[in-house]
Amino acid sequence: MKQLYLVTVRITLILGLLSYLVTVGIAFVGHGFVIGVLSASLPLLSNAYWAISLWESTEVFHIYYVNGQITLLILILLSVALSKLSRK
């Protein structure tokens, strides 16, 4: 159980970092410097905001982005659950 937890945490960290960089990129390119800096300073809130904002977009990149955010949320919840289970 502990090894599954460690693998899940590593995947979550990698996907989280990539997601953060893409989110900041979306904010900078789409809405300018101020929004980009704001998104960079509030990573979890900005990821949630941009995922909700781009939810109905039909662009392929935005669809992958939203699906990546959903996957990241599932991985975070799975990591927390495995953390609780591996302590017992």
LINJORA-V41921 format. One record per helix or strand. SS is the DSSP state (alpha for helix, beta for strand). FROM is the first residue (numbers start at 1). TO is the last residue. If there is no record, write none. Layout:
ss from to
SS FROM TO
SS FROM TO
//
This chain:
ss from to
alpha 2 31
alpha 33 41
alpha 43 53
alpha 60 87
//
